Amino acid sequence: MSGWSLSGLIHITFALHWLPDGTNACTTVIVGREATVDGSVIATHSADNSDLDFRMAYVPARKHPAGARRPVYQASRAYPRLVSHNRAEIYRPRDASQQLTEPLGSIPEVSETYAFYESGYGLINEHGLGMGETTGNARGASYSVATGGSALFGICELQFVALERCRSAVCAIHTMGDLAERYGFYGEEQFTAEALTIVDNDGEAWVFHVAPVSNGTSAVWAAQRLPPDQVTVVANSLIIGYVDPSSIDFILSNNLFESAKKEGLWDGKGQLHFSLTFASDPPWASVRVVTPLYATMRRWRVFDLIAPSRGFRLSQSTFSYPFSVTPDKKLSINDVFAIYRDHFEGTPYDMTKGIFAGPFGNPNRQETSHSPFFNGVVGKKQGQFQRPISIPRGSYVSAVQTHIAHPKVWWAGDTGASSVFVPFFTGALRHGVTKLRCDESYASGNQLEFRFGKSAWWAFDFVANWMNLNYQNMSQRYVFPMMKEMQQYVEDQVSKAELAPHQDGRSLEEAQIAIQRHVVDKWWELASTLIVRYNDGFLNFEPGKSRVQNIPYSKEYLQHTGFNCELGISAEWPKVDARPQGLLSAIEGSTPSVYAEHPPDVPWGQCPPKFVIENSQRPSNFRSEQLEAVAGARSDIVQGFSFSALCFAMLSGVGFGAMATLAVARRAPAGQNKVLVPPDLNYNRLE
């Protein structure tokens, strides 16, 4: 590949060390103004951090004297993320045990800063500038001042400074980039870069990447404008490709090309590909990477949801997909909410189906990177689950909506699949009167203690966890209907508040507090109802019914797990079948040329990219007689696929989406089989 250097490829061995923790991996979607039904621009963020301090903070506007310094703090996710008298009401010490947070350093302050909302990450300021965030991998390490390095800024503090000082996306890009370049930048983990989606009230929409160089003593960065009629998604893998310094659609750091050559990442020939120079494609990873599909499943799914006519197919390479796409229809804010409630429903990767969904269609999974067995270590068994957009460890989902009469950030606590989005208006930031600028339930609580009926976050988290008792029954009978009802209530109340004849910032604040309070109260009521209804695994005393109803395992689940008179009482695991030689290799296809450049001294991570699971269709170059030969040779295996064979499939790395399909497979007529097939992708992915 032209433009790459050998030393640059060697850096790949360090890529993605951060992912196994599974505690800091987010998804952000950005929608252009001509791609929405109301002309708004939208930037979202699912904060999939298992330990995040989720409280909503209102940071007020301030005036500062000449010569003032702005403190810069170490990034902290866990509660309390900051203890200070001078930033926001929620950060004041709760008691003597909370010591004031010491800053890493400081920078010169400006004369006036703007009000904004933040919830661990920056959300939106009073002028309608807003952001979403996701962490990606980086080739180089970075160290903050707190860990013995010299980098002063992490991504959160960069966001905060930009929201304090800027009205436009372009201003935010230059502000954050220049600060990272001048004062040093460190990632959320040691080998990470950052991606932001940035929108403003002028209708601008940009994707911003920043990566550390020289151990974090400086940074390189790039921003690419989103075409106004398009949508894109960034999911723990950088997406900006070849950069064009002469184009008005790119903004680049002054040191970009020099640093790439100095770090040995680019030989100066041809165009510079930002993401593959300073980061890497997910399949090129260390042995401790979770799965090569970790990022691309979400990228594929968003494009599949908004532009099904394009026929995108699942790939293990981020760059099999374009930077952005035009949706088949213009999106509403509710369409965007729906993206964050998705578990691949209706696709071959539907997480509510198959053996790992259990007897009650549960889409939640324990992430395999944490397992001592399926951990991607060479010589160990390997496997992978789907990585959906909505996951249990979500702390919140935000959706900034601006370039409208009343900009706002919509915020849903815990995971988007079972939460309700409520508004936080920029008008309340500018003209509100309360200390919190929101209902107290959204500005309180932490993951160290639980109090029934108090925190908004705990209301949604409690219900989401209680659903694991019987996800299918509980979601369909109670949670999803209530979520739909409450989301409609919110929409109606927002419209009423925005159309009020004497509407102002103070009335918007009153309206949002009332909406937030009502939703939280209803969710705690729902939690109480679910405790009673599903006590001991039964369906208890529904309205109009005076008896307890049994909820049995489904016939399908019992049938395909091999349940019988003996297995049902046995304390032993079923024996695993020997691997049928040739069953997979005959249909894996040849290794795509894109992987030929994988460094020989760098071991593959979990589930090497030999094939892509695609049950929905076959590639045009795949010969049906190949499949029939394999199926005919092993028809006894396919026809008799039982629980023990299913265990084999799991242990041999067949993995997630094929599980349910293989478990129920039978000899079907030619052209109707749903099986593993090799990828049919455009691997000239750098165009």
C-alpha positions as CSV (number, residue, x, y, z in Angstrom):
1,M,0.0,0.0,0.0
2,S,1.5,3.3,-1.1
3,G,2.4,5.7,1.6
4,W,2.9,3.2,4.5
5,S,6.2,2.6,6.2
6,L,7.4,-0.6,7.9
7,S,7.8,1.2,11.3
8,G,4.3,2.4,11.0
9,L,3.0,-1.1,10.6
10,I,5.0,-2.3,13.6
11,H,3.0,0.1,15.8
12,I,-0.1,-2.0,15.1
13,T,1.0,-4.4,17.9
14,F,-0.1,-1.8,20.4
15,A,-3.4,-1.0,18.9
16,L,-6.6,-1.6,20.8
17,H,-5.1,-2.7,24.1
18,W,-7.8,-0.6,25.7
19,L,-10.9,-2.5,24.4
20,P,-10.9,-5.6,26.7
21,D,-11.8,-3.5,29.7
22,G,-15.1,-3.0,28.0
23,T,-15.9,0.0,30.1
24,N,-15.3,2.9,27.8
25,A,-16.5,2.2,24.3
26,C,-19.2,4.6,22.9
27,T,-21.2,5.1,19.6
28,T,-21.8,8.5,18.0
29,V,-24.1,9.3,15.1
30,I,-24.2,12.6,13.3
31,V,-27.0,13.8,10.9
32,G,-26.8,16.7,8.4
33,R,-29.5,19.4,8.2
34,E,-30.8,18.2,4.8
35,A,-31.1,14.6,6.1
36,T,-33.6,15.5,8.8
37,V,-37.4,16.2,8.5
38,D,-37.1,19.6,10.4
39,G,-33.8,20.9,9.1
40,S,-32.0,20.3,12.4
41,V,-28.5,18.9,12.8
42,I,-28.1,16.1,15.3
43,A,-25.1,14.7,17.1
44,T,-25.5,11.7,19.5
45,H,-23.5,9.9,22.0
46,S,-24.1,6.6,23.9
47,A,-21.8,6.8,26.9
48,D,-21.1,3.1,27.3
49,N,-19.0,3.5,30.4
50,S,-19.7,1.0,33.1
51,D,-18.4,3.2,35.9
52,L,-19.4,6.7,34.8
53,D,-20.6,9.5,37.1
54,F,-23.9,10.0,35.2
55,R,-25.1,13.2,36.9
56,M,-26.3,16.1,34.7
57,A,-24.3,19.2,35.4
58,Y,-25.2,22.8,34.6
59,V,-22.1,24.9,34.2
60,P,-23.1,28.6,34.4
61,A,-21.8,31.4,32.2
62,R,-19.2,33.5,33.8
63,K,-17.1,36.7,33.4
64,H,-13.4,36.5,34.3
65,P,-10.9,39.2,35.3
66,A,-7.8,39.9,33.2
67,G,-5.0,37.5,33.9
68,A,-7.2,34.7,35.2
69,R,-6.2,31.1,34.7
70,R,-8.5,28.2,33.7
71,P,-7.7,25.0,35.7
72,V,-7.4,21.8,33.7
73,Y,-8.4,18.5,35.4
74,Q,-7.5,14.9,34.9
75,A,-10.2,13.0,33.2
76,S,-12.3,11.0,35.7
77,R,-15.3,8.8,35.0
78,A,-16.2,7.4,38.4
79,Y,-18.2,9.3,41.0
80,P,-17.4,12.0,42.0
81,R,-15.8,13.0,38.7
82,L,-14.9,16.4,40.1
83,V,-15.1,18.1,43.4
84,S,-14.9,21.9,43.2
85,H,-16.6,25.1,44.5
86,N,-16.1,26.9,41.2
87,R,-17.6,24.9,38.4
88,A,-21.1,23.6,38.9
89,E,-23.5,23.1,41.9
90,I,-23.3,19.3,41.8
91,Y,-19.5,19.4,42.2
92,R,-19.6,21.1,45.6
93,P,-18.2,18.8,48.3
94,R,-21.1,16.7,49.7
95,D,-19.3,16.2,53.0
96,A,-15.8,16.4,54.6
97,S,-14.8,13.1,52.9
98,Q,-14.9,14.7,49.5
99,Q,-11.6,16.5,49.0
100,L,-11.2,19.2,46.3
101,T,-9.9,17.9,43.0
102,E,-6.4,19.2,42.3
103,P,-5.9,20.4,38.7
104,L,-3.2,19.1,36.4
105,G,-2.3,22.6,35.4
106,S,-3.9,25.7,33.9
107,I,-4.2,27.8,30.7
108,P,-5.0,31.5,30.3
109,E,-8.7,32.2,30.8
110,V,-10.8,34.2,28.4
111,S,-12.9,37.2,29.6
112,E,-16.3,35.5,29.2
113,T,-17.4,31.8,29.1
114,Y,-20.7,30.3,28.1
115,A,-23.2,28.2,30.0
116,F,-23.4,24.5,29.1
117,Y,-24.7,21.1,30.1
118,E,-22.3,18.2,30.6
119,S,-22.8,14.6,32.0
120,G,-19.3,13.2,32.2
121,Y,-18.8,14.4,28.6
122,G,-19.7,17.8,27.0
123,L,-23.2,18.0,25.6
124,I,-24.5,21.4,24.5
125,N,-23.9,25.1,25.3
126,E,-26.3,28.1,25.4
127,H,-25.6,29.0,21.8
128,G,-26.5,25.5,20.4
129,L,-23.0,24.1,19.9
130,G,-23.1,20.4,20.8
131,M,-21.1,17.2,20.6
132,G,-21.0,13.4,20.7
133,E,-18.0,11.3,21.5
134,T,-16.4,7.9,20.9
135,T,-12.9,6.5,21.7
136,G,-10.8,4.9,19.0
137,N,-7.4,3.2,18.9
138,A,-4.1,4.9,18.4
139,R,-0.7,3.7,17.3
140,G,1.2,5.7,20.0
141,A,0.9,5.8,23.7
142,S,0.0,8.9,25.7
143,Y,0.6,9.8,29.3
144,S,-1.1,12.6,31.3
145,V,0.7,14.8,33.8
146,A,-1.0,12.7,36.5
147,T,0.6,9.4,35.2
148,G,4.1,10.8,34.8
149,G,3.7,12.2,31.3
150,S,3.4,15.8,30.1
151,A,0.0,15.7,28.4
152,L,-2.4,18.3,29.9
153,F,-5.6,17.6,28.0
154,G,-7.9,14.6,27.7
155,I,-11.0,14.7,25.5
156,C,-13.5,15.8,28.2
157,E,-11.5,18.9,29.2
158,L,-11.1,19.8,25.5
159,Q,-14.8,19.5,25.0
160,F,-15.5,21.7,28.1
161,V,-13.2,24.5,27.0
162,A,-14.7,24.5,23.5
163,L,-18.2,24.7,24.9
164,E,-17.2,27.5,27.2
165,R,-15.6,29.6,24.5
166,C,-17.2,28.8,21.1
167,R,-20.5,29.3,19.3
168,S,-19.5,27.4,16.1
169,A,-18.3,24.0,15.2
170,V,-15.3,25.4,13.4
171,C,-14.3,27.5,16.4
172,A,-14.6,24.3,18.6
173,I,-12.4,22.3,16.2
174,H,-9.6,24.9,16.2
175,T,-9.9,25.5,19.9
176,M,-9.6,21.8,20.8
177,G,-7.0,21.0,18.2
178,D,-4.7,23.9,19.0
179,L,-4.9,23.1,22.8
180,A,-4.1,19.4,22.2
181,E,-1.3,20.3,19.9
182,R,0.2,22.9,22.2
183,Y,-0.3,21.4,25.7
184,G,-0.3,17.7,24.8
185,F,-3.1,15.1,24.6
186,Y,-3.8,11.8,26.3
187,G,-6.4,9.3,25.4
188,E,-9.1,7.7,27.5
189,E,-6.8,4.6,27.7
190,Q,-3.1,4.4,27.0
191,F,-3.2,3.6,23.3
192,T,-6.3,5.6,22.2
193,A,-7.4,8.5,20.0
194,E,-10.7,10.3,20.2
195,A,-13.5,11.1,17.7
196,L,-16.1,13.8,18.2
197,T,-19.2,14.7,16.2
198,I,-19.8,18.4,16.4
199,V,-22.9,20.4,15.3
200,D,-23.9,24.1,15.7
201,N,-26.9,26.3,15.4
202,D,-25.8,27.5,11.9
203,G,-26.4,23.9,10.7
204,E,-22.7,22.9,10.4
205,A,-21.8,19.3,11.1
206,W,-18.2,18.0,11.4
207,V,-16.4,14.8,12.5
208,F,-13.2,15.6,14.5
209,H,-10.3,13.2,15.2
210,V,-7.4,13.8,17.6
211,A,-4.5,11.4,18.3
212,P,-1.5,11.7,20.5
213,V,2.1,11.9,19.1
214,S,5.4,11.9,20.9
215,N,4.0,10.1,24.0
216,G,1.3,12.7,24.2
217,T,3.5,15.7,24.4
218,S,1.6,16.9,21.3
219,A,-1.2,15.8,19.1
220,V,-2.3,15.6,15.5
221,W,-5.9,16.2,14.5
222,A,-8.2,16.4,11.5
223,A,-11.8,17.4,10.9
224,Q,-14.0,16.5,8.0
225,R,-17.3,18.2,7.1
226,L,-20.4,16.0,6.9
227,P,-22.3,16.7,3.7
228,P,-25.6,18.3,4.7
229,D,-27.8,15.5,3.2
230,Q,-25.8,12.7,4.8
231,V,-25.4,10.7,8.0
232,T,-22.5,8.9,9.5
233,V,-21.6,6.9,12.6
234,V,-18.3,6.5,14.5
235,A,-18.0,3.4,16.7
236,N,-14.7,3.0,18.4
237,S,-12.8,3.2,15.2
238,L,-11.6,6.4,13.4
239,I,-13.3,7.0,10.0
240,I,-11.5,10.0,8.4
241,G,-9.6,8.7,5.4
242,Y,-7.5,10.5,2.9
243,V,-7.2,14.2,3.8
244,D,-7.1,17.1,1.4
245,P,-5.5,20.2,2.8
246,S,-6.8,22.3,-0.2
247,S,-10.5,21.4,0.4
248,I,-12.8,23.5,2.5
249,D,-14.3,20.3,3.8
250,F,-11.2,19.5,5.8
251,I,-9.5,21.3,8.7
252,L,-6.1,19.9,9.6
253,S,-3.5,20.5,12.3
254,N,-0.4,22.4,11.2
255,N,1.9,19.5,12.3
256,L,0.0,16.7,10.6
257,F,2.3,15.8,7.8
258,E,5.5,16.5,9.6
259,S,4.5,14.5,12.6
260,A,3.4,11.5,10.5
261,K,6.9,11.4,9.0
262,K,8.7,12.1,12.2
263,E,6.8,9.3,14.0
264,G,7.7,6.9,11.2
265,L,4.1,6.4,10.3
266,W,4.1,7.8,6.7
267,D,6.8,8.0,4.1
268,G,5.6,11.2,2.6
269,K,4.5,9.6,-0.7
270,G,0.9,10.0,-1.9
271,Q,-2.0,11.1,0.1
272,L,-2.1,10.7,3.8
273,H,-4.9,8.5,5.2
274,F,-5.5,9.9,8.7
275,S,-7.0,6.9,10.3
276,L,-4.7,4.3,9.0
277,T,-1.7,6.5,9.7
278,F,-2.4,7.4,13.3
279,A,-4.7,4.5,14.3
280,S,-5.4,1.1,12.6
281,D,-8.2,-0.9,11.1
282,P,-9.9,-3.1,13.8
283,P,-8.7,-6.5,12.3
284,W,-5.1,-5.4,12.6
285,A,-4.9,-5.7,16.4
286,S,-3.0,-7.2,19.3
287,V,-4.0,-10.6,20.8
288,R,-6.0,-8.7,23.5
289,V,-8.5,-7.1,21.2
290,V,-12.1,-8.1,21.8
291,T,-13.4,-8.9,18.3
292,P,-12.7,-7.6,14.8
293,L,-16.5,-6.9,14.4
294,Y,-16.6,-4.8,17.6
295,A,-16.7,-1.6,15.6
296,T,-18.0,-2.6,12.2
297,M,-21.2,-4.3,13.4
298,R,-22.5,-0.9,14.7
299,R,-21.3,1.0,11.6
300,W,-23.0,-1.5,9.3
301,R,-26.2,-1.6,11.4
302,V,-26.6,2.2,11.3
303,F,-26.2,2.3,7.6
304,D,-28.4,-0.7,7.2
305,L,-31.2,1.0,9.2
306,I,-31.1,4.4,7.5
307,A,-30.2,3.3,3.9
308,P,-31.4,-0.3,3.4
309,S,-31.5,0.3,-0.4
310,R,-27.7,0.5,-0.4
311,G,-27.5,-3.2,0.5
312,F,-24.5,-2.8,2.8
313,R,-23.1,-6.0,4.1
314,L,-21.3,-6.8,7.3
315,S,-17.5,-6.5,7.1
316,Q,-14.6,-6.8,9.4
317,S,-13.0,-3.6,8.0
318,T,-14.2,-0.1,8.9
319,F,-13.1,1.1,5.4
320,S,-15.4,-1.2,3.6
321,Y,-18.0,1.6,4.2
322,P,-18.0,5.1,3.0
323,F,-17.4,8.1,5.2
324,S,-21.1,8.9,5.2
325,V,-24.3,8.0,3.4
326,T,-27.6,9.6,2.3
327,P,-30.5,8.1,4.1
328,D,-33.4,6.6,2.1
329,K,-35.7,9.0,3.9
330,K,-35.2,12.0,6.0
331,L,-34.9,11.2,9.7
332,S,-36.9,12.5,12.6
333,I,-35.5,12.7,16.1
334,N,-37.5,9.6,17.0
335,D,-35.8,7.8,14.2
336,V,-32.5,8.7,15.8
337,F,-33.8,7.5,19.2
338,A,-34.7,4.1,17.6
339,I,-31.1,3.6,16.4
340,Y,-30.1,3.6,20.1
341,R,-32.7,1.0,21.0
342,D,-31.4,-1.6,18.5
343,H,-30.2,-5.1,19.0
344,F,-30.1,-6.1,15.3
345,E,-33.7,-7.1,15.5
346,G,-35.0,-8.6,12.2
347,T,-31.5,-9.4,10.9
348,P,-29.5,-12.7,11.0
349,Y,-27.7,-11.3,14.0
350,D,-30.9,-10.6,16.0
351,M,-29.8,-10.8,19.7
352,T,-33.3,-11.7,20.9
353,K,-33.0,-14.9,19.0
354,G,-30.8,-18.0,19.4
355,I,-29.3,-20.0,22.2
356,F,-27.5,-17.1,23.8
357,A,-30.8,-15.1,24.1
358,G,-31.8,-17.8,26.6
359,P,-35.4,-19.0,27.1
360,F,-36.8,-15.5,27.2
361,G,-35.3,-13.7,24.3
362,N,-32.7,-11.6,26.2
363,P,-30.4,-9.5,24.0
364,N,-28.0,-8.7,26.8
365,R,-24.6,-10.6,26.8
366,Q,-21.7,-10.8,29.2
367,E,-18.9,-9.5,27.0
368,T,-16.5,-12.3,26.0
369,S,-13.4,-10.2,26.4
370,H,-13.9,-10.6,30.2
371,S,-14.2,-14.3,30.1
372,P,-11.2,-16.4,31.1
373,F,-12.0,-18.9,28.4
374,F,-13.0,-16.8,25.4
375,N,-10.3,-14.1,25.8
376,G,-8.5,-14.1,22.5
377,V,-5.3,-15.4,23.9
378,V,-3.3,-17.6,21.5
379,G,-3.9,-21.2,22.3
380,K,-7.2,-20.6,24.0
381,K,-10.6,-21.1,22.5
382,Q,-12.0,-18.1,20.8
383,G,-15.5,-16.6,20.1
384,Q,-17.4,-13.4,19.8
385,F,-20.8,-12.0,20.4
386,Q,-22.5,-9.2,18.6
387,R,-21.6,-5.7,19.8
388,P,-25.0,-3.8,19.5
389,I,-25.6,-0.1,19.7
390,S,-27.6,-0.6,22.9
391,I,-25.7,-2.5,25.6
392,P,-26.4,-3.1,29.4
393,R,-23.4,-1.0,30.6
394,G,-24.6,2.2,29.0
395,S,-24.6,5.1,31.3
396,Y,-26.7,7.4,29.1
397,V,-27.6,8.3,25.5
398,S,-27.6,12.0,24.4
399,A,-28.9,13.5,21.2
400,V,-28.0,17.1,20.6
401,Q,-30.5,18.7,18.3
402,T,-29.7,22.2,17.0
403,H,-30.3,24.5,14.0
404,I,-33.9,24.8,15.2
405,A,-35.9,27.5,17.1
406,H,-35.2,25.8,20.4
407,P,-32.0,23.8,20.5
408,K,-31.8,21.1,23.1
409,V,-30.1,18.0,24.1
410,W,-32.2,14.9,24.6
411,W,-31.0,12.7,27.4
412,A,-31.9,9.1,28.3
413,G,-30.5,7.5,31.4
414,D,-28.8,4.0,31.4
415,T,-29.3,2.1,28.1
416,G,-31.3,3.5,25.2
417,A,-33.2,0.2,24.7
418,S,-35.4,0.7,27.8
419,S,-35.2,4.5,28.5
420,V,-37.1,7.6,27.7
421,F,-35.4,10.7,26.1
422,V,-36.2,14.0,27.9
423,P,-35.2,17.5,26.8
424,F,-32.7,20.0,28.3
425,F,-33.2,23.3,26.5
426,T,-30.5,25.8,25.7
427,G,-33.0,28.4,26.6
428,A,-33.0,27.1,30.2
429,L,-29.2,27.6,30.2
430,R,-29.5,31.2,29.3
431,H,-32.6,32.3,31.1
432,G,-33.4,29.7,33.7
433,V,-33.4,30.5,37.4
434,T,-32.8,27.3,39.3
435,K,-29.3,26.2,40.5
436,L,-29.5,22.9,38.6
437,R,-31.4,23.9,35.5
438,C,-33.1,20.5,35.6
439,D,-35.0,18.2,37.9
440,E,-33.0,17.2,40.9
441,S,-33.4,13.5,40.0
442,Y,-31.2,14.0,36.9
443,A,-28.5,15.8,38.8
444,S,-28.2,13.3,41.7
445,G,-27.3,9.7,42.4
446,N,-24.2,7.6,41.9
447,Q,-23.3,4.0,41.3
448,L,-22.0,3.5,44.9
449,E,-25.4,3.6,46.5
450,F,-29.1,2.9,45.6
451,R,-32.2,4.6,46.9
452,F,-35.5,3.5,45.5
453,G,-37.5,6.4,44.1
454,K,-34.7,9.1,44.0
455,S,-32.3,9.2,41.1
456,A,-33.5,9.2,37.4
457,W,-30.6,7.1,36.4
458,W,-31.3,4.4,39.0
459,A,-35.0,4.3,37.9
460,F,-34.0,3.3,34.3
461,D,-31.1,1.1,35.4
462,F,-33.3,-0.8,37.8
463,V,-35.9,-1.6,35.2
464,A,-33.3,-2.5,32.6
465,N,-31.8,-5.0,35.1
466,W,-35.1,-6.4,36.3
467,M,-36.0,-7.1,32.6
468,N,-33.3,-9.8,32.7
469,L,-35.7,-12.0,34.6
470,N,-37.9,-12.4,31.5
471,Y,-36.9,-9.9,28.9
472,Q,-39.4,-10.9,26.2
473,N,-42.5,-11.0,28.4
474,M,-41.6,-7.9,30.5
475,S,-40.6,-5.8,27.5
476,Q,-43.6,-6.6,25.4
477,R,-46.2,-6.4,28.2
478,Y,-44.9,-3.5,30.2
479,V,-41.7,-1.8,29.5
480,F,-41.9,-1.0,25.7
481,P,-45.6,0.1,25.9
482,M,-44.7,2.4,28.8
483,M,-41.6,3.7,27.0
484,K,-43.7,4.5,23.9
485,E,-46.4,6.2,26.0
486,M,-43.9,8.3,27.9
487,Q,-41.9,9.3,24.8
488,Q,-45.2,10.4,23.2
489,Y,-46.0,12.4,26.4
490,V,-42.6,14.1,26.2
491,E,-43.0,15.0,22.6
492,D,-46.5,16.4,23.2
493,Q,-45.3,18.5,26.2
494,V,-42.2,19.8,24.3
495,S,-44.4,20.9,21.5
496,K,-46.8,22.6,23.9
497,A,-43.9,24.4,25.7
498,E,-42.3,25.6,22.4
499,L,-45.5,26.9,21.0
500,A,-46.6,28.7,24.2
501,P,-47.5,32.4,23.4
502,H,-45.3,33.8,26.2
503,Q,-42.6,31.2,25.9
504,D,-39.1,32.3,27.2
505,G,-36.1,30.6,28.7
506,R,-37.7,30.5,32.2
507,S,-40.9,28.8,30.9
508,L,-38.8,26.3,29.0
509,E,-36.9,25.5,32.2
510,E,-40.2,25.0,34.1
511,A,-41.5,22.8,31.3
512,Q,-38.5,20.6,31.1
513,I,-38.4,20.1,34.9
514,A,-42.0,19.1,34.9
515,I,-41.4,16.7,32.0
516,Q,-38.4,15.1,33.7
517,R,-40.1,14.7,37.0
518,H,-43.2,13.1,35.5
519,V,-41.2,10.6,33.5
520,V,-39.0,9.6,36.5
521,D,-42.1,9.2,38.7
522,K,-43.7,7.0,36.1
523,W,-40.6,4.9,35.8
524,W,-40.3,4.3,39.5
525,E,-44.0,3.3,39.4
526,L,-43.2,0.9,36.6
527,A,-40.3,-0.6,38.7
528,S,-42.7,-1.2,41.6
529,T,-45.1,-2.9,39.2
530,L,-42.5,-5.2,37.7
531,I,-41.3,-6.4,41.1
532,V,-44.8,-7.6,41.9
533,R,-45.7,-8.9,38.5
534,Y,-42.6,-11.0,38.0
535,N,-42.0,-12.2,41.6
536,D,-40.6,-15.7,41.7
537,G,-40.6,-16.0,37.9
538,F,-44.4,-16.0,37.5
539,L,-46.7,-13.5,36.0
540,N,-48.6,-12.3,39.1
541,F,-52.0,-10.7,39.6
542,E,-52.3,-8.7,36.4
543,P,-55.3,-6.2,36.4
544,G,-58.6,-8.1,36.2
545,K,-56.9,-11.4,37.1
546,S,-56.8,-12.9,40.6
547,R,-54.3,-15.7,40.0
548,V,-50.7,-16.3,39.3
549,Q,-49.7,-17.5,35.8
550,N,-46.8,-19.7,34.9
551,I,-44.3,-18.5,32.3
552,P,-42.7,-21.6,30.8
553,Y,-39.6,-21.9,28.8
554,S,-40.5,-21.7,25.1
555,K,-41.0,-24.9,23.1
556,E,-38.3,-23.7,20.6
557,Y,-35.7,-23.2,23.4
558,L,-36.3,-26.6,24.9
559,Q,-36.3,-28.3,21.6
560,H,-33.1,-26.8,20.3
561,T,-31.1,-27.2,23.5
562,G,-31.7,-30.9,23.4
563,F,-34.0,-30.9,26.5
564,N,-35.2,-34.5,27.3
565,C,-35.9,-36.7,30.3
566,E,-32.2,-37.3,30.9
567,L,-30.7,-33.9,30.2
568,G,-33.3,-32.2,32.3
569,I,-32.1,-33.8,35.5
570,S,-28.4,-34.1,34.7
571,A,-25.7,-32.1,36.5
572,E,-23.2,-32.8,33.7
573,W,-22.5,-30.8,30.5
574,P,-23.3,-32.5,27.2
575,K,-20.2,-33.9,25.5
576,V,-18.7,-31.7,22.7
577,D,-18.5,-33.3,19.3
578,A,-15.2,-33.5,17.5
579,R,-14.6,-30.7,15.0
580,P,-15.9,-31.8,11.6
581,Q,-12.8,-31.3,9.4
582,G,-13.4,-29.2,6.3
583,L,-16.9,-28.0,7.2
584,L,-15.8,-24.3,7.5
585,S,-12.7,-24.2,5.3
586,A,-14.6,-25.1,2.2
587,I,-16.8,-22.1,2.4
588,E,-14.4,-19.5,4.0
589,G,-13.1,-18.4,0.6
590,S,-9.6,-17.0,-0.1
591,T,-8.0,-14.5,2.3
592,P,-8.8,-11.0,1.0
593,S,-5.8,-9.1,-0.3
594,V,-6.4,-6.3,2.3
595,Y,-5.2,-8.7,5.0
596,A,-2.0,-9.7,3.1
597,E,-0.2,-6.7,4.6
598,H,-0.8,-7.8,8.2
599,P,2.6,-7.7,9.9
600,P,3.9,-11.3,10.2
601,D,5.2,-10.7,13.8
602,V,1.9,-9.4,15.0
603,P,-0.5,-12.1,16.1
604,W,-4.1,-11.9,15.1
605,G,-6.6,-11.0,17.8
606,Q,-9.7,-12.9,18.7
607,C,-11.5,-14.6,15.8
608,P,-9.0,-14.0,12.9
609,P,-10.6,-12.4,9.8
610,K,-10.9,-15.6,7.7
611,F,-14.5,-15.2,7.1
612,V,-17.5,-12.9,7.8
613,I,-20.7,-14.3,9.0
614,E,-23.5,-13.3,6.6
615,N,-26.6,-15.4,6.8
616,S,-28.8,-13.1,4.7
617,Q,-27.3,-13.6,1.2
618,R,-24.5,-15.2,-0.7
619,P,-21.8,-13.2,-2.7
620,S,-22.2,-13.5,-6.4
621,N,-18.8,-15.3,-6.8
622,F,-19.7,-18.1,-4.4
623,R,-20.5,-21.3,-6.1
624,S,-23.6,-23.1,-4.9
625,E,-22.1,-26.5,-5.7
626,Q,-19.4,-25.8,-3.1
627,L,-22.1,-25.4,-0.5
628,E,-24.0,-28.4,-1.6
629,A,-20.9,-30.6,-1.6
630,V,-20.2,-29.5,2.0
631,A,-23.8,-29.9,3.1
632,G,-24.0,-33.3,1.5
633,A,-20.8,-34.6,3.0
634,R,-21.8,-33.6,6.5
635,S,-25.6,-33.9,6.3
636,D,-25.6,-36.0,9.4
637,I,-24.0,-33.2,11.3
638,V,-26.4,-30.5,10.0
639,Q,-29.6,-32.6,10.3
640,G,-28.7,-33.8,13.8
641,F,-27.5,-30.5,15.2
642,S,-28.3,-30.6,18.9
643,F,-27.1,-28.8,22.0
644,S,-23.8,-30.6,22.0
645,A,-23.1,-29.6,18.4
646,L,-24.1,-26.1,19.4
647,C,-21.4,-26.2,22.1
648,F,-18.9,-27.3,19.4
649,A,-19.9,-24.3,17.2
650,M,-19.3,-21.9,20.1
651,L,-15.9,-23.5,21.1
652,S,-14.7,-23.6,17.5
653,G,-15.2,-19.9,17.0
654,V,-18.2,-20.0,14.7
655,G,-19.5,-17.3,17.0
656,F,-22.6,-15.3,17.4
657,G,-25.1,-14.7,14.5
658,A,-24.8,-18.2,13.1
659,M,-25.6,-19.9,16.4
660,A,-29.3,-19.9,16.2
661,T,-29.3,-20.6,12.5
662,L,-27.0,-23.6,12.8
663,A,-29.0,-24.9,15.8
664,V,-32.1,-25.2,13.7
665,A,-30.5,-26.0,10.3
666,R,-32.0,-28.7,8.1
667,R,-31.2,-29.7,4.5
668,A,-33.0,-27.0,2.5
669,P,-33.4,-26.7,-1.2
670,A,-30.5,-25.2,-3.1
671,G,-30.4,-21.4,-2.6
672,Q,-32.3,-21.4,0.6
673,N,-29.5,-22.4,3.1
674,K,-28.6,-19.8,5.7
675,V,-24.9,-20.5,6.3
676,L,-21.5,-19.0,6.8
677,V,-20.2,-17.5,3.5
678,P,-17.0,-15.8,2.6
679,P,-17.0,-12.0,2.3
680,D,-18.0,-10.3,-0.9
681,L,-16.7,-6.9,-0.2
682,N,-14.9,-4.1,-1.9
683,Y,-11.5,-4.5,-0.3
684,N,-10.0,-1.6,-2.2
685,R,-11.2,0.3,0.9
686,L,-8.8,3.2,0.7
687,E,-10.4,4.9,-2.2
